[in-house]
Amino acid sequence: MKISKGQRVAASGIIIAAGLILMKLELYTNKVNIILLAAAYIAGYPIALNAIRTARYKILGIDALVTLAVIGAVLIGENFEAAAVTFLFMLGNYLESKTLEKTRFAIKAIF
């Protein structure tokens, strides 16, 4: 089953929100890290795949840099930062694709 960009953004955003609520209420503090890691995985998986695909051609792009930032954040225990970086990157990617889609449609309507 393929998950769309919009679904990934929504799912990771909801999971991050749940993790933040639990963190602020100081409930299930040991499980909050797992929740945030899940959000980072959901949003970060396609980013890491793109980084690996482009690395095969010796291209170091933004996907590789985001992947390295997420790995670094996880290694130092900043799971919220890892989740936030992947969520924001995927949100930007989603908004960019929607904008391009509308632009193409508008150009086709002109001609």
Rosetta silent file (secondary structure, phi, psi, omega in degrees, C-alpha in Angstrom):
SEQUENCE: MKISKGQRVAASGIIIAAGLILMKLELYTNKVNIILLAAAYIAGYPIALNAIRTARYKILGIDALVTLAVIGAVLIGENFEAAAVTFLFMLGNYLESKTLEKTRFAIKAIF
SCORE:     score description
SCORE:     0.000 S_00000001
   1 L     0.000  124.166 -179.232    0.000    0.000    0.000 S_00000001
   2 L   -91.497  134.409  179.566    1.470    3.314   -1.101 S_00000001
   3 L  -101.146  130.966 -179.554    1.044    6.311    1.163 S_00000001
   4 L   -75.490  165.648  178.469    0.677    9.700   -0.526 S_00000001
   5 H   -59.416  -43.614 -179.502    2.688   12.769    0.468 S_00000001
   6 H   -61.859  -40.577  178.587   -0.394   14.355    1.979 S_00000001
   7 H   -66.798  -39.193  177.457   -1.136   11.293    4.062 S_00000001
   8 H   -63.266  -43.926  179.737    2.476   11.162    5.293 S_00000001
   9 H   -62.555  -46.987 -178.988    2.389   14.829    6.258 S_00000001
  10 H   -63.344  -46.031 -177.947   -0.942   14.449    8.050 S_00000001
  11 H   -63.680  -46.548 -178.820    0.058   11.254    9.862 S_00000001
  12 H   -67.624  -36.449  177.247    3.404   12.571   11.042 S_00000001
  13 H   -63.401  -42.820  178.985    1.845   15.883   12.090 S_00000001
  14 H   -65.660  -41.709 -179.593   -0.827   14.159   14.143 S_00000001
  15 H   -66.781  -39.922  177.185    1.718   11.859   15.764 S_00000001
  16 H   -63.545  -43.016  178.389    4.010   14.795   16.594 S_00000001
  17 H   -60.386  -43.572  177.914    1.068   16.680   18.102 S_00000001
  18 H   -62.092  -42.186  178.406    0.171   13.662   20.228 S_00000001
  19 H   -63.365  -40.779  178.620    3.791   13.354   21.348 S_00000001
  20 H   -65.696  -40.815  178.090    3.956   17.029   22.261 S_00000001
  21 H   -61.731  -46.549  178.909    0.742   16.843   24.263 S_00000001
  22 H   -64.026  -35.418  179.686    2.021   13.842   26.184 S_00000001
  23 H   -67.041  -44.398 -178.772    5.355   15.577   26.708 S_00000001
  24 H   -68.409  -35.269  178.728    3.755   18.754   28.074 S_00000001
  25 L   -82.125   -5.027 -178.385    1.415   16.805   30.340 S_00000001
  26 L    56.636   40.959  176.534    4.373   14.688   31.454 S_00000001
  27 L  -107.272  142.805  175.958    2.435   11.511   30.707 S_00000001
  28 L    49.448   45.735 -173.940    4.031    8.371   29.330 S_00000001
  29 H   -58.563  -31.144  179.474    7.403   10.114   29.171 S_00000001
  30 H   -74.956  -20.902 -179.253    9.200    6.897   28.250 S_00000001
  31 H   -94.206  -13.461 -179.372    6.860    6.333   25.299 S_00000001
  32 H   -63.009  -40.005  179.158    7.039    9.879   23.930 S_00000001
  33 H   -61.493  -39.672  178.597   10.438    9.168   22.368 S_00000001
  34 H   -65.660  -40.973  178.748    9.018    6.148   20.564 S_00000001
  35 H   -62.360  -45.431 -179.612    6.086    8.229   19.308 S_00000001
  36 H   -67.674  -36.694  175.989    8.399   10.956   18.009 S_00000001
  37 H   -64.647  -36.517  177.009   10.679    8.401   16.363 S_00000001
  38 H   -63.512  -41.999  178.094    7.622    6.923   14.628 S_00000001
  39 H   -63.891  -41.205  178.401    6.720   10.367   13.277 S_00000001
  40 H   -64.541  -38.301  179.051   10.296   10.874   12.074 S_00000001
  41 H   -67.160  -44.821 -178.048   10.233    7.477   10.373 S_00000001
  42 H   -60.548  -46.741 -178.657    6.902    8.075    8.638 S_00000001
  43 H   -81.547  -29.076 -173.736    7.971   11.418    7.208 S_00000001
  44 H   -86.383  -17.829 -177.127   11.662   10.584    6.827 S_00000001
  45 H   -57.443  -51.316  179.277   11.450    7.289    4.959 S_00000001
  46 H   -66.828  -28.841  177.833   10.911    8.782    1.466 S_00000001
  47 H   -65.734  -46.630  179.556   13.547   11.430    2.181 S_00000001
  48 H   -64.720  -39.069  177.338   16.119    8.774    3.060 S_00000001
  49 H   -60.681  -44.183  178.010   15.170    6.720   -0.011 S_00000001
  50 H   -64.018  -37.835  178.717   15.735    9.723   -2.263 S_00000001
  51 H   -63.120  -42.602  179.566   19.053   10.396   -0.540 S_00000001
  52 H   -66.928  -43.154  179.775   20.191    6.815   -1.171 S_00000001
  53 H   -60.857  -43.961 -179.034   19.023    6.897   -4.800 S_00000001
  54 H   -75.293  -28.406  178.653   20.892   10.119   -5.549 S_00000001
  55 H   -65.630  -28.846  177.265   23.990    9.027   -3.627 S_00000001
  56 L   -62.158  -25.616  178.147   24.398    6.149   -6.085 S_00000001
  57 L  -101.334   16.643  178.878   25.049    8.799   -8.730 S_00000001
  58 L    59.198   41.071  177.637   27.423   10.687   -6.420 S_00000001
  59 L  -113.659  124.218  177.100   24.958   13.525   -5.897 S_00000001
  60 L  -105.574  100.955 -176.636   24.730   15.077   -2.446 S_00000001
  61 L  -107.901 -172.207 -178.877   21.389   16.858   -2.358 S_00000001
  62 H   -63.156  -32.404  178.672   19.064   18.317    0.223 S_00000001
  63 H   -62.153  -41.134  178.517   17.576   14.877    0.900 S_00000001
  64 H   -66.130  -39.733 -179.956   20.980   13.587    2.011 S_00000001
  65 H   -66.796  -41.048  177.372   21.535   16.626    4.223 S_00000001
  66 H   -64.860  -41.702  178.742   18.132   16.245    5.870 S_00000001
  67 H   -61.180  -43.644  177.665   18.782   12.533    6.385 S_00000001
  68 H   -63.725  -39.614  178.396   22.133   13.296    8.021 S_00000001
  69 H   -63.463  -40.530  179.993   20.497   15.922   10.247 S_00000001
  70 H   -67.806  -43.751  177.983   17.834   13.436   11.344 S_00000001
  71 H   -60.839  -43.788  177.937   20.388   10.714   12.055 S_00000001
  72 H   -61.785  -43.109  179.762   22.436   13.205   14.070 S_00000001
  73 H   -62.811  -41.551  179.158   19.400   14.359   16.036 S_00000001
  74 H   -65.707  -41.645 -178.410   18.453   10.770   16.885 S_00000001
  75 H   -63.809  -32.203  178.730   22.015    9.943   17.922 S_00000001
  76 L   -93.911    5.469  174.289   22.131   12.836   20.391 S_00000001
  77 L    85.585   13.663  178.674   18.663   12.022   21.720 S_00000001
  78 L   -95.857   71.319 -175.372   16.773   14.944   20.179 S_00000001
  79 H   -67.864  -32.166  176.704   13.883   12.905   18.834 S_00000001
  80 H   -63.719  -41.835  179.585   11.536   15.891   18.664 S_00000001
  81 H   -62.863  -40.543  178.043   14.022   17.703   16.399 S_00000001
  82 H   -61.123  -44.213  179.624   14.257   14.635   14.147 S_00000001
  83 H   -67.356  -40.898 -178.987   10.469   14.483   13.872 S_00000001
  84 H   -65.862  -43.229 -179.554   10.159   18.240   13.319 S_00000001
  85 H   -61.738  -47.767 -178.291   12.812   18.328   10.577 S_00000001
  86 H   -66.913  -39.976  179.170   11.239   15.474    8.632 S_00000001
  87 H   -62.536  -48.495 -177.660    7.710   16.850    9.086 S_00000001
  88 H   -65.634  -37.877  178.203    8.645   20.349    7.940 S_00000001
  89 H   -65.712  -44.930  179.022   10.624   19.047    4.972 S_00000001
  90 H   -66.468  -37.192  177.160    7.762   16.799    3.870 S_00000001
  91 H   -62.307  -45.678  177.473    5.248   19.624    4.385 S_00000001
  92 H   -61.764  -41.848  178.820    7.338   21.915    2.171 S_00000001
  93 H   -63.364  -42.317  179.213    7.691   19.166   -0.424 S_00000001
  94 H   -63.654  -46.535 -179.640    3.930   18.544   -0.362 S_00000001
  95 H   -64.728  -37.840  177.494    3.092   22.238   -0.742 S_00000001
  96 H   -63.101  -44.052 -179.458    5.589   22.580   -3.575 S_00000001
  97 H   -66.635  -37.093  177.534    4.067   19.644   -5.474 S_00000001
  98 H   -66.538  -39.505  178.501    0.537   21.023   -5.022 S_00000001
  99 H   -64.429  -44.323  178.119    1.649   24.437   -6.276 S_00000001
 100 H   -63.173  -38.611  178.945    3.299   22.915   -9.349 S_00000001
 101 H   -62.222  -45.119  179.592    0.188   20.848  -10.029 S_00000001
 102 H   -67.782  -36.284  178.510   -2.049   23.931   -9.945 S_00000001
 103 H   -64.884  -44.813  177.999    0.399   25.883  -12.094 S_00000001
 104 H   -61.024  -42.381  179.252    0.458   23.166  -14.754 S_00000001
 105 H   -62.248  -41.249 -179.614   -3.331   23.019  -14.750 S_00000001
 106 H   -67.094  -38.474  179.032   -3.560   26.795  -15.148 S_00000001
 107 H   -66.929  -41.140  177.065   -1.079   26.796  -18.033 S_00000001
 108 H   -63.160  -34.871 -179.616   -2.992   24.010  -19.782 S_00000001
 109 H   -68.063  -29.414  179.754   -6.214   25.989  -19.369 S_00000001
 110 H   -69.910  -40.824 -176.669   -4.631   28.970  -21.139 S_00000001
 111 L   -96.677    0.000    0.000   -3.696   26.935  -24.205 S_00000001
